[in-house]
Amino acid sequence: MTIRLFVCLLALACAAAFTVSAGATPSAKKRCHPSYKLKCLDPNASDYDCIGGSGNGPKYTGLVKVVGPDVFRLDADHDGWGCERD
Protein backbone atom coordinates (compact mmCIF):
# COMPACT_ATOMS: atom_id res chain seq x y z
CA MET A 1 0.00 0.00 0.00
CA THR A 2 2.89 2.40 0.71
CA ILE A 3 4.37 1.85 -2.75
CA ARG A 4 1.00 2.54 -4.38
CA LEU A 5 0.68 5.82 -2.44
CA PHE A 6 4.22 6.81 -3.45
CA VAL A 7 3.49 6.11 -7.14
CA CYS A 8 0.28 8.17 -6.98
CA LEU A 9 2.07 11.11 -5.35
CA LEU A 10 4.87 10.91 -7.90
CA ALA A 11 2.36 10.89 -10.76
CA LEU A 12 0.58 13.93 -9.33
CA ALA A 13 3.87 15.80 -8.92
CA CYS A 14 4.86 15.06 -12.53
CA ALA A 15 1.45 16.15 -13.82
CA ALA A 16 1.68 19.41 -11.86
CA ALA A 17 5.18 20.12 -13.17
CA PHE A 18 4.05 19.47 -16.75
CA THR A 19 1.04 21.78 -16.35
CA VAL A 20 3.24 24.62 -15.06
CA SER A 21 5.75 24.26 -17.90
CA ALA A 22 2.99 23.97 -20.51
CA GLY A 23 1.34 27.07 -19.10
CA ALA A 24 4.58 29.03 -19.52
CA THR A 25 4.65 28.43 -23.29
CA PRO A 26 2.40 31.37 -24.33
CA SER A 27 4.67 33.90 -22.62
CA ALA A 28 7.59 32.50 -24.65
CA LYS A 29 5.66 33.17 -27.88
CA LYS A 30 7.64 35.13 -30.43
CA ARG A 31 6.58 38.78 -30.59
CA CYS A 32 6.23 40.46 -33.95
CA HIS A 33 5.92 44.12 -34.89
CA PRO A 34 2.17 44.87 -35.07
CA SER A 35 2.51 47.13 -38.16
CA TYR A 36 3.64 44.30 -40.46
CA LYS A 37 2.02 41.04 -41.57
CA LEU A 38 3.21 38.04 -43.66
CA LYS A 39 6.61 38.15 -41.94
CA CYS A 40 7.47 38.40 -38.25
CA LEU A 41 9.53 41.56 -37.89
CA ASP A 42 11.33 42.07 -34.59
CA PRO A 43 9.61 44.98 -32.78
CA ASN A 44 12.89 45.87 -31.05
CA ALA A 45 14.98 46.11 -34.24
CA SER A 46 16.60 49.46 -34.96
CA ASP A 47 15.92 49.15 -38.70
CA TYR A 48 14.74 46.81 -41.45
CA ASP A 49 15.52 47.08 -45.13
CA CYS A 50 14.26 45.15 -48.14
CA ILE A 51 16.25 42.13 -49.27
CA GLY A 52 18.07 43.04 -52.48
CA GLY A 53 17.56 46.78 -51.97
CA SER A 54 20.09 49.49 -51.32
CA GLY A 55 19.57 49.60 -47.55
CA ASN A 56 22.26 48.70 -45.04
CA GLY A 57 20.20 46.74 -42.50
CA PRO A 58 20.98 45.56 -39.89
CA LYS A 59 17.90 43.42 -40.57
CA TYR A 60 16.29 42.51 -43.89
CA THR A 61 12.87 41.30 -44.98
CA GLY A 62 10.95 40.32 -48.07
CA LEU A 63 7.37 41.24 -48.98
CA VAL A 64 5.28 42.47 -46.03
CA LYS A 65 1.76 43.85 -45.67
CA VAL A 66 1.89 47.21 -43.89
CA VAL A 67 -1.12 47.48 -41.57
CA GLY A 68 0.00 50.27 -39.23
CA PRO A 69 2.60 53.02 -39.02
CA ASP A 70 5.45 52.16 -41.41
CA VAL A 71 8.22 52.80 -38.89
CA PHE A 72 10.82 50.99 -41.01
CA ARG A 73 9.81 52.86 -44.21
CA LEU A 74 9.40 49.66 -46.24
CA ASP A 75 6.35 50.85 -48.22
CA ALA A 76 7.93 53.39 -50.59
CA ASP A 77 4.81 53.93 -52.73
CA HIS A 78 2.37 53.92 -49.77
CA ASP A 79 0.09 51.23 -51.23
CA GLY A 80 0.08 49.06 -48.09
CA TRP A 81 2.78 46.66 -49.33
CA GLY A 82 6.42 46.84 -48.33
CA CYS A 83 9.43 45.40 -50.12
CA GLU A 84 7.42 44.57 -53.24
CA ARG A 85 9.26 43.88 -56.46
CA ASP A 86 8.27 45.64 -59.68
Gaussian input, Z-matrix of N, CA and C with variables (Angstrom, degrees):
# hf/3-21g

backbone

0 1
 N
 C     1     B1
 C     2     B2     1     A1
 N     3     B3     2     A2     1     D1
 C     4     B4     3     A3     2     D2
 C     5     B5     4     A4     3     D3
 N     6     B6     5     A5     4     D4
 C     7     B7     6     A6     5     D5
 C     8     B8     7     A7     6     D6
 N     9     B9     8     A8     7     D7
 C    10    B10     9     A9     8     D8
 C    11    B11    10    A10     9     D9
 N    12    B12    11    A11    10    D10
 C    13    B13    12    A12    11    D11
 C    14    B14    13    A13    12    D12
 N    15    B15    14    A14    13    D13
 C    16    B16    15    A15    14    D14
 C    17    B17    16    A16    15    D15
 N    18    B18    17    A17    16    D16
 C    19    B19    18    A18    17    D17
 C    20    B20    19    A19    18    D18
 N    21    B21    20    A20    19    D19
 C    22    B22    21    A21    20    D20
 C    23    B23    22    A22    21    D21
 N    24    B24    23    A23    22    D22
 C    25    B25    24    A24    23    D23
 C    26    B26    25    A25    24    D24
 N    27    B27    26    A26    25    D25
 C    28    B28    27    A27    26    D26
 C    29    B29    28    A28    27    D27
 N    30    B30    29    A29    28    D28
 C    31    B31    30    A30    29    D29
 C    32    B32    31    A31    30    D30
 N    33    B33    32    A32    31    D31
 C    34    B34    33    A33    32    D32
 C    35    B35    34    A34    33    D33
 N    36    B36    35    A35    34    D34
 C    37    B37    36    A36    35    D35
 C    38    B38    37    A37    36    D36
 N    39    B39    38    A38    37    D37
 C    40    B40    39    A39    38    D38
 C    41    B41    40    A40    39    D39
 N    42    B42    41    A41    40    D40
 C    43    B43    42    A42    41    D41
 C    44    B44    43    A43    42    D42
 N    45    B45    44    A44    43    D43
 C    46    B46    45    A45    44    D44
 C    47    B47    46    A46    45    D45
 N    48    B48    47    A47    46    D46
 C    49    B49    48    A48    47    D47
 C    50    B50    49    A49    48    D48
 N    51    B51    50    A50    49    D49
 C    52    B52    51    A51    50    D50
 C    53    B53    52    A52    51    D51
 N    54    B54    53    A53    52    D52
 C    55    B55    54    A54    53    D53
 C    56    B56    55    A55    54    D54
 N    57    B57    56    A56    55    D55
 C    58    B58    57    A57    56    D56
 C    59    B59    58    A58    57    D57
 N    60    B60    59    A59    58    D58
 C    61    B61    60    A60    59    D59
 C    62    B62    61    A61    60    D60
 N    63    B63    62    A62    61    D61
 C    64    B64    63    A63    62    D62
 C    65    B65    64    A64    63    D63
 N    66    B66    65    A65    64    D64
 C    67    B67    66    A66    65    D65
 C    68    B68    67    A67    66    D66
 N    69    B69    68    A68    67    D67
 C    70    B70    69    A69    68    D68
 C    71    B71    70    A70    69    D69
 N    72    B72    71    A71    70    D70
 C    73    B73    72    A72    71    D71
 C    74    B74    73    A73    72    D72
 N    75    B75    74    A74    73    D73
 C    76    B76    75    A75    74    D74
 C    77    B77    76    A76    75    D75
 N    78    B78    77    A77    76    D76
 C    79    B79    78    A78    77    D77
 C    80    B80    79    A79    78    D78
 N    81    B81    80    A80    79    D79
 C    82    B82    81    A81    80    D80
 C    83    B83    82    A82    81    D81
 N    84    B84    83    A83    82    D82
 C    85    B85    84    A84    83    D83
 C    86    B86    85    A85    84    D84
 N    87    B87    86    A86    85    D85
 C    88    B88    87    A87    86    D86
 C    89    B89    88    A88    87    D87
 N    90    B90    89    A89    88    D88
 C    91    B91    90    A90    89    D89
 C    92    B92    91    A91    90    D90
 N    93    B93    92    A92    91    D91
 C    94    B94    93    A93    92    D92
 C    95    B95    94    A94    93    D93
 N    96    B96    95    A95    94    D94
 C    97    B97    96    A96    95    D95
 C    98    B98    97    A97    96    D96
 N    99    B99    98    A98    97    D97
 C   100   B100    99    A99    98    D98
 C   101   B101   100   A100    99    D99
 N   102   B102   101   A101   100   D100
 C   103   B103   102   A102   101   D101
 C   104   B104   103   A103   102   D102
 N   105   B105   104   A104   103   D103
 C   106   B106   105   A105   104   D104
 C   107   B107   106   A106   105   D105
 N   108   B108   107   A107   106   D106
 C   109   B109   108   A108   107   D107
 C   110   B110   109   A109   108   D108
 N   111   B111   110   A110   109   D109
 C   112   B112   111   A111   110   D110
 C   113   B113   112   A112   111   D111
 N   114   B114   113   A113   112   D112
 C   115   B115   114   A114   113   D113
 C   116   B116   115   A115   114   D114
 N   117   B117   116   A116   115   D115
 C   118   B118   117   A117   116   D116
 C   119   B119   118   A118   117   D117
 N   120   B120   119   A119   118   D118
 C   121   B121   120   A120   119   D119
 C   122   B122   121   A121   120   D120
 N   123   B123   122   A122   121   D121
 C   124   B124   123   A123   122   D122
 C   125   B125   124   A124   123   D123
 N   126   B126   125   A125   124   D124
 C   127   B127   126   A126   125   D125
 C   128   B128   127   A127   126   D126
 N   129   B129   128   A128   127   D127
 C   130   B130   129   A129   128   D128
 C   131   B131   130   A130   129   D129
 N   132   B132   131   A131   130   D130
 C   133   B133   132   A132   131   D131
 C   134   B134   133   A133   132   D132
 N   135   B135   134   A134   133   D133
 C   136   B136   135   A135   134   D134
 C   137   B137   136   A136   135   D135
 N   138   B138   137   A137   136   D136
 C   139   B139   138   A138   137   D137
 C   140   B140   139   A139   138   D138
 N   141   B141   140   A140   139   D139
 C   142   B142   141   A141   140   D140
 C   143   B143   142   A142   141   D141
 N   144   B144   143   A143   142   D142
 C   145   B145   144   A144   143   D143
 C   146   B146   145   A145   144   D144
 N   147   B147   146   A146   145   D145
 C   148   B148   147   A147   146   D146
 C   149   B149   148   A148   147   D147
 N   150   B150   149   A149   148   D148
 C   151   B151   150   A150   149   D149
 C   152   B152   151   A151   150   D150
 N   153   B153   152   A152   151   D151
 C   154   B154   153   A153   152   D152
 C   155   B155   154   A154   153   D153
 N   156   B156   155   A155   154   D154
 C   157   B157   156   A156   155   D155
 C   158   B158   157   A157   156   D156
 N   159   B159   158   A158   157   D157
 C   160   B160   159   A159   158   D158
 C   161   B161   160   A160   159   D159
 N   162   B162   161   A161   160   D160
 C   163   B163   162   A162   161   D161
 C   164   B164   163   A163   162   D162
 N   165   B165   164   A164   163   D163
 C   166   B166   165   A165   164   D164
 C   167   B167   166   A166   165   D165
 N   168   B168   167   A167   166   D166
 C   169   B169   168   A168   167   D167
 C   170   B170   169   A169   168   D168
 N   171   B171   170   A170   169   D169
 C   172   B172   171   A171   170   D170
 C   173   B173   172   A172   171   D171
 N   174   B174   173   A173   172   D172
 C   175   B175   174   A174   173   D173
 C   176   B176   175   A175   174   D174
 N   177   B177   176   A176   175   D175
 C   178   B178   177   A177   176   D176
 C   179   B179   178   A178   177   D177
 N   180   B180   179   A179   178   D178
 C   181   B181   180   A180   179   D179
 C   182   B182   181   A181   180   D180
 N   183   B183   182   A182   181   D181
 C   184   B184   183   A183   182   D182
 C   185   B185   184   A184   183   D183
 N   186   B186   185   A185   184   D184
 C   187   B187   186   A186   185   D185
 C   188   B188   187   A187   186   D186
 N   189   B189   188   A188   187   D187
 C   190   B190   189   A189   188   D188
 C   191   B191   190   A190   189   D189
 N   192   B192   191   A191   190   D190
 C   193   B193   192   A192   191   D191
 C   194   B194   193   A193   192   D192
 N   195   B195   194   A194   193   D193
 C   196   B196   195   A195   194   D194
 C   197   B197   196   A196   195   D195
 N   198   B198   197   A197   196   D196
 C   199   B199   198   A198   197   D197
 C   200   B200   199   A199   198   D198
 N   201   B201   200   A200   199   D199
 C   202   B202   201   A201   200   D200
 C   203   B203   202   A202   201   D201
 N   204   B204   203   A203   202   D202
 C   205   B205   204   A204   203   D203
 C   206   B206   205   A205   204   D204
 N   207   B207   206   A206   205   D205
 C   208   B208   207   A207   206   D206
 C   209   B209   208   A208   207   D207
 N   210   B210   209   A209   208   D208
 C   211   B211   210   A210   209   D209
 C   212   B212   211   A211   210   D210
 N   213   B213   212   A212   211   D211
 C   214   B214   213   A213   212   D212
 C   215   B215   214   A214   213   D213
 N   216   B216   215   A215   214   D214
 C   217   B217   216   A216   215   D215
 C   218   B218   217   A217   216   D216
 N   219   B219   218   A218   217   D217
 C   220   B220   219   A219   218   D218
 C   221   B221   220   A220   219   D219
 N   222   B222   221   A221   220   D220
 C   223   B223   222   A222   221   D221
 C   224   B224   223   A223   222   D222
 N   225   B225   224   A224   223   D223
 C   226   B226   225   A225   224   D224
 C   227   B227   226   A226   225   D225
 N   228   B228   227   A227   226   D226
 C   229   B229   228   A228   227   D227
 C   230   B230   229   A229   228   D228
 N   231   B231   230   A230   229   D229
 C   232   B232   231   A231   230   D230
 C   233   B233   232   A232   231   D231
 N   234   B234   233   A233   232   D232
 C   235   B235   234   A234   233   D233
 C   236   B236   235   A235   234   D234
 N   237   B237   236   A236   235   D235
 C   238   B238   237   A237   236   D236
 C   239   B239   238   A238   237   D237
 N   240   B240   239   A239   238   D238
 C   241   B241   240   A240   239   D239
 C   242   B242   241   A241   240   D240
 N   243   B243   242   A242   241   D241
 C   244   B244   243   A243   242   D242
 C   245   B245   244   A244   243   D243
 N   246   B246   245   A245   244   D244
 C   247   B247   246   A246   245   D245
 C   248   B248   247   A247   246   D246
 N   249   B249   248   A248   247   D247
 C   250   B250   249   A249   248   D248
 C   251   B251   250   A250   249   D249
 N   252   B252   251   A251   250   D250
 C   253   B253   252   A252   251   D251
 C   254   B254   253   A253   252   D252
 N   255   B255   254   A254   253   D253
 C   256   B256   255   A255   254   D254
 C   257   B257   256   A256   255   D255

   B1=1.4395
   B2=1.5237
   B3=1.3102
   B4=1.4469
   B5=1.5322
   B6=1.3199
   B7=1.4613
   B8=1.5265
   B9=1.3283
   B10=1.4647
   B11=1.5290
   B12=1.3115
   B13=1.4678
   B14=1.5213
   B15=1.3194
   B16=1.4590
   B17=1.5308
   B18=1.3274
   B19=1.4652
   B20=1.5249
   B21=1.3313
   B22=1.4659
   B23=1.5380
   B24=1.3045
   B25=1.4667
   B26=1.5255
   B27=1.3048
   B28=1.4572
   B29=1.5236
   B30=1.3259
   B31=1.4646
   B32=1.5217
   B33=1.3072
   B34=1.4608
   B35=1.5287
   B36=1.3173
   B37=1.4644
   B38=1.5264
   B39=1.3191
   B40=1.4671
   B41=1.5194
   B42=1.3306
   B43=1.4649
   B44=1.5197
   B45=1.3200
   B46=1.4624
   B47=1.5219
   B48=1.3058
   B49=1.4695
   B50=1.5194
   B51=1.3350
   B52=1.4665
   B53=1.5204
   B54=1.3159
   B55=1.4644
   B56=1.5232
   B57=1.3156
   B58=1.4629
   B59=1.5194
   B60=1.3362
   B61=1.4612
   B62=1.5232
   B63=1.3135
   B64=1.4577
   B65=1.5153
   B66=1.3103
   B67=1.4533
   B68=1.5121
   B69=1.3264
   B70=1.4569
   B71=1.5270
   B72=1.3192
   B73=1.4562
   B74=1.5332
   B75=1.3421
   B76=1.4652
   B77=1.5199
   B78=1.3222
   B79=1.4548
   B80=1.5279
   B81=1.3375
   B82=1.4513
   B83=1.5302
   B84=1.3429
   B85=1.4558
   B86=1.5215
   B87=1.3237
   B88=1.4585
   B89=1.5282
   B90=1.3203
   B91=1.4563
   B92=1.5169
   B93=1.3069
   B94=1.4580
   B95=1.5224
   B96=1.3234
   B97=1.4585
   B98=1.5288
   B99=1.3378
   B100=1.4679
   B101=1.5328
   B102=1.3191
   B103=1.4711
   B104=1.5179
   B105=1.3418
   B106=1.4656
   B107=1.5191
   B108=1.3240
   B109=1.4675
   B110=1.5281
   B111=1.2996
   B112=1.4703
   B113=1.5125
   B114=1.3036
   B115=1.4662
   B116=1.5235
   B117=1.3091
   B118=1.4655
   B119=1.5223
   B120=1.3283
   B121=1.4601
   B122=1.5176
   B123=1.3164
   B124=1.4580
   B125=1.5319
   B126=1.3343
   B127=1.4573
   B128=1.5253
   B129=1.3246
   B130=1.4570
   B131=1.5273
   B132=1.3291
   B133=1.4681
   B134=1.5256
   B135=1.3049
   B136=1.4752
   B137=1.5248
   B138=1.3430
   B139=1.4591
   B140=1.5200
   B141=1.3197
   B142=1.4681
   B143=1.5135
   B144=1.3033
   B145=1.4579
   B146=1.5211
   B147=1.3294
   B148=1.4614
   B149=1.5288
   B150=1.3159
   B151=1.4607
   B152=1.5250
   B153=1.3075
   B154=1.4572
   B155=1.5168
   B156=1.3294
   B157=1.4673
   B158=1.5156
   B159=1.3136
   B160=1.4619
   B161=1.5246
   B162=1.3206
   B163=1.4642
   B164=1.5135
   B165=1.3367
   B166=1.4653
   B167=1.5293
   B168=1.3273
   B169=1.4634
   B170=1.5141
   B171=1.2864
   B172=1.4628
   B173=1.5333
   B174=1.3210
   B175=1.4663
   B176=1.5192
   B177=1.3364
   B178=1.4616
   B179=1.5205
   B180=1.3338
   B181=1.4561
   B182=1.5171
   B183=1.3103
   B184=1.4528
   B185=1.5232
   B186=1.3175
   B187=1.4627
   B188=1.5304
   B189=1.3325
   B190=1.4590
   B191=1.5180
   B192=1.3229
   B193=1.4562
   B194=1.5226
   B195=1.3329
   B196=1.4683
   B197=1.5250
   B198=1.3322
   B199=1.4577
   B200=1.5268
   B201=1.3074
   B202=1.4668
   B203=1.5102
   B204=1.3327
   B205=1.4655
   B206=1.5331
   B207=1.3139
   B208=1.4727
   B209=1.5290
   B210=1.3187
   B211=1.4626
   B212=1.5278
   B213=1.3262
   B214=1.4656
   B215=1.5299
   B216=1.3292
   B217=1.4696
   B218=1.5372
   B219=1.3260
   B220=1.4606
   B221=1.5290
   B222=1.3359
   B223=1.4640
   B224=1.5313
   B225=1.3313
   B226=1.4702
   B227=1.5253
   B228=1.3405
   B229=1.4658
   B230=1.5371
   B231=1.3187
   B232=1.4686
   B233=1.5324
   B234=1.3290
   B235=1.4678
   B236=1.5280
   B237=1.3299
   B238=1.4592
   B239=1.5255
   B240=1.3210
   B241=1.4708
   B242=1.5181
   B243=1.3149
   B244=1.4486
   B245=1.5104
   B246=1.3180
   B247=1.4545
   B248=1.5332
   B249=1.3227
   B250=1.4733
   B251=1.5155
   B252=1.2960
   B253=1.4672
   B254=1.5148
   B255=1.3198
   B256=1.4672
   B257=1.5056
   A1=110.63
   A2=119.59
   A3=123.35
   A4=111.00
   A5=117.00
   A6=120.81
   A7=109.97
   A8=117.19
   A9=120.70
   A10=110.28
   A11=117.93
   A12=122.06
   A13=110.19
   A14=117.88
   A15=122.35
   A16=111.01
   A17=117.24
   A18=122.22
   A19=110.11
   A20=117.35
   A21=121.40
   A22=110.57
   A23=116.84
   A24=120.73
   A25=110.89
   A26=117.28
   A27=121.44
   A28=110.82
   A29=116.65
   A30=121.02
   A31=110.81
   A32=118.12
   A33=121.58
   A34=111.44
   A35=116.84
   A36=120.49
   A37=111.04
   A38=117.43
   A39=121.20
   A40=111.15
   A41=116.85
   A42=120.54
   A43=110.45
   A44=118.04
   A45=121.48
   A46=110.72
   A47=118.15
   A48=121.16
   A49=110.77
   A50=117.11
   A51=120.49
   A52=110.73
   A53=117.68
   A54=122.12
   A55=110.51
   A56=118.38
   A57=121.58
   A58=110.28
   A59=118.02
   A60=119.34
   A61=111.08
   A62=118.50
   A63=121.02
   A64=110.20
   A65=117.71
   A66=121.33
   A67=112.38
   A68=118.44
   A69=122.00
   A70=112.12
   A71=117.99
   A72=121.90
   A73=113.84
   A74=120.86
   A75=119.53
   A76=113.85
   A77=119.25
   A78=120.23
   A79=111.21
   A80=117.40
   A81=121.33
   A82=111.59
   A83=116.87
   A84=121.49
   A85=110.12
   A86=114.98
   A87=120.90
   A88=110.10
   A89=116.48
   A90=121.18
   A91=109.77
   A92=115.90
   A93=122.27
   A94=109.60
   A95=115.97
   A96=120.23
   A97=108.67
   A98=118.57
   A99=120.74
   A100=114.43
   A101=119.26
   A102=121.49
   A103=113.80
   A104=117.45
   A105=120.19
   A106=111.24
   A107=116.01
   A108=122.45
   A109=108.96
   A110=116.76
   A111=128.18
   A112=111.99
   A113=118.27
   A114=123.36
   A115=107.88
   A116=116.69
   A117=121.38
   A118=108.93
   A119=115.87
   A120=120.70
   A121=109.53
   A122=115.94
   A123=123.06
   A124=109.69
   A125=118.70
   A126=120.62
   A127=113.53
   A128=117.74
   A129=121.43
   A130=113.30
   A131=117.61
   A132=121.33
   A133=109.70
   A134=116.03
   A135=120.10
   A136=111.04
   A137=117.38
   A138=120.49
   A139=110.00
   A140=114.94
   A141=123.17
   A142=106.99
   A143=116.16
   A144=122.40
   A145=108.06
   A146=115.43
   A147=120.71
   A148=110.41
   A149=115.18
   A150=120.28
   A151=108.46
   A152=117.39
   A153=121.95
   A154=114.32
   A155=116.95
   A156=120.64
   A157=111.30
   A158=115.50
   A159=119.97
   A160=113.13
   A161=117.81
   A162=120.98
   A163=112.81
   A164=114.76
   A165=120.28
   A166=113.07
   A167=117.42
   A168=120.48
   A169=113.56
   A170=118.11
   A171=129.69
   A172=114.85
   A173=117.91
   A174=119.90
   A175=108.87
   A176=115.26
   A177=121.23
   A178=110.23
   A179=115.99
   A180=121.31
   A181=110.31
   A182=115.22
   A183=121.90
   A184=108.89
   A185=116.33
   A186=122.68
   A187=111.67
   A188=116.31
   A189=122.86
   A190=109.33
   A191=116.30
   A192=122.55
   A193=106.26
   A194=116.27
   A195=120.85
   A196=107.50
   A197=116.53
   A198=121.84
   A199=113.10
   A200=116.62
   A201=121.82
   A202=108.60
   A203=117.02
   A204=119.58
   A205=110.58
   A206=116.43
   A207=122.07
   A208=109.56
   A209=115.86
   A210=121.39
   A211=113.13
   A212=117.50
   A213=120.55
   A214=112.26
   A215=117.71
   A216=123.39
   A217=111.54
   A218=115.51
   A219=121.15
   A220=112.11
   A221=117.02
   A222=122.37
   A223=109.32
   A224=116.26
   A225=121.52
   A226=112.99
   A227=118.28
   A228=119.66
   A229=113.12
   A230=117.05
   A231=123.89
   A232=113.78
   A233=116.65
   A234=119.97
   A235=112.54
   A236=116.96
   A237=120.88
   A238=114.65
   A239=116.58
   A240=121.90
   A241=109.90
   A242=116.75
   A243=120.98
   A244=111.13
   A245=115.78
   A246=123.27
   A247=112.61
   A248=115.94
   A249=119.65
   A250=109.17
   A251=115.23
   A252=121.28
   A253=108.97
   A254=117.66
   A255=120.66
   A256=111.39
   D1=-35.40
   D2=179.90
   D3=-66.10
   D4=-39.32
   D5=178.83
   D6=-65.75
   D7=-40.98
   D8=179.40
   D9=-62.75
   D10=-41.92
   D11=177.89
   D12=-63.34
   D13=-42.66
   D14=178.98
   D15=-61.61
   D16=-44.09
   D17=179.65
   D18=-62.98
   D19=-41.75
   D20=179.35
   D21=-64.23
   D22=-44.26
   D23=178.98
   D24=-64.67
   D25=-39.84
   D26=178.15
   D27=-64.18
   D28=-42.13
   D29=178.51
   D30=-63.82
   D31=-41.33
   D32=177.93
   D33=-64.85
   D34=-40.93
   D35=178.80
   D36=-64.17
   D37=-41.75
   D38=178.04
   D39=-64.99
   D40=-41.88
   D41=179.46
   D42=-64.16
   D43=-40.27
   D44=178.81
   D45=-66.24
   D46=-40.71
   D47=178.96
   D48=-65.25
   D49=-39.66
   D50=178.82
   D51=-65.73
   D52=-40.94
   D53=-179.72
   D54=-63.34
   D55=-41.14
   D56=179.16
   D57=-65.96
   D58=-44.09
   D59=-179.12
   D60=-70.41
   D61=-34.68
   D62=177.94
   D63=-69.77
   D64=-33.62
   D65=178.25
   D66=-70.18
   D67=-22.37
   D68=-179.30
   D69=-80.29
   D70=-13.58
   D71=-176.57
   D72=-58.83
   D73=-45.92
   D74=-178.57
   D75=-58.70
   D76=-33.73
   D77=179.53
   D78=-71.09
   D79=-20.77
   D80=178.18
   D81=-87.52
   D82=1.29
   D83=-178.84
   D84=-60.88
   D85=138.86
   D86=-179.11
   D87=-65.87
   D88=131.62
   D89=179.11
   D90=-94.51
   D91=137.81
   D92=-179.70
   D93=-121.16
   D94=152.88
   D95=178.39
   D96=-63.56
   D97=128.61
   D98=-175.29
   D99=-70.62
   D100=-13.42
   D101=-179.00
   D102=-83.07
   D103=-8.79
   D104=-174.13
   D105=-128.67
   D106=137.96
   D107=177.31
   D108=-122.33
   D109=168.49
   D110=-176.47
   D111=83.25
   D112=-35.43
   D113=176.05
   D114=-127.77
   D115=152.14
   D116=177.12
   D117=-95.04
   D118=100.17
   D119=178.62
   D120=-91.22
   D121=134.76
   D122=-178.77
   D123=-63.84
   D124=119.13
   D125=-178.64
   D126=-68.14
   D127=-15.47
   D128=-179.51
   D129=-99.01
   D130=3.61
   D131=-179.19
   D132=-68.85
   D133=146.58
   D134=178.04
   D135=-77.45
   D136=-29.22
   D137=179.85
   D138=-165.38
   D139=151.97
   D140=171.12
   D141=-128.24
   D142=145.19
   D143=172.89
   D144=-130.96
   D145=163.76
   D146=-178.87
   D147=-79.29
   D148=137.12
   D149=175.87
   D150=-58.60
   D151=131.80
   D152=178.33
   D153=82.62
   D154=-0.38
   D155=178.67
   D156=-89.19
   D157=-168.73
   D158=-177.85
   D159=-93.79
   D160=1.19
   D161=-178.65
   D162=-70.24
   D163=163.00
   D164=-176.57
   D165=-112.51
   D166=21.08
   D167=174.90
   D168=72.13
   D169=-152.17
   D170=20.39
   D171=-81.92
   D172=-11.87
   D173=179.63
   D174=-117.79
   D175=153.25
   D176=-177.44
   D177=-131.06
   D178=151.62
   D179=177.89
   D180=-144.19
   D181=162.21
   D182=172.59
   D183=-96.36
   D184=-153.36
   D185=-177.02
   D186=-55.37
   D187=130.86
   D188=175.59
   D189=-135.14
   D190=150.49
   D191=172.10
   D192=-92.92
   D193=125.21
   D194=-179.48
   D195=-93.57
   D196=116.40
   D197=-175.54
   D198=-117.75
   D199=5.23
   D200=-179.83
   D201=-152.80
   D202=-161.61
   D203=178.38
   D204=-57.62
   D205=130.08
   D206=-177.61
   D207=-85.64
   D208=71.72
   D209=-174.50
   D210=-64.84
   D211=-25.06
   D212=179.32
   D213=-95.33
   D214=1.55
   D215=177.44
   D216=53.41
   D217=51.59
   D218=-179.71
   D219=-92.82
   D220=-19.58
   D221=-177.16
   D222=-100.41
   D223=82.15
   D224=-173.89
   D225=-63.94
   D226=-34.73
   D227=-177.66
   D228=-99.66
   D229=7.42
   D230=174.16
   D231=57.00
   D232=37.91
   D233=179.00
   D234=-102.10
   D235=7.83
   D236=179.40
   D237=92.33
   D238=-0.68
   D239=178.07
   D240=-121.29
   D241=131.55
   D242=177.85
   D243=-109.42
   D244=148.92
   D245=177.36
   D246=59.34
   D247=35.75
   D248=177.90
   D249=-84.49
   D250=146.80
   D251=179.16
   D252=-95.18
   D253=143.10
   D254=178.15
   D255=-78.95

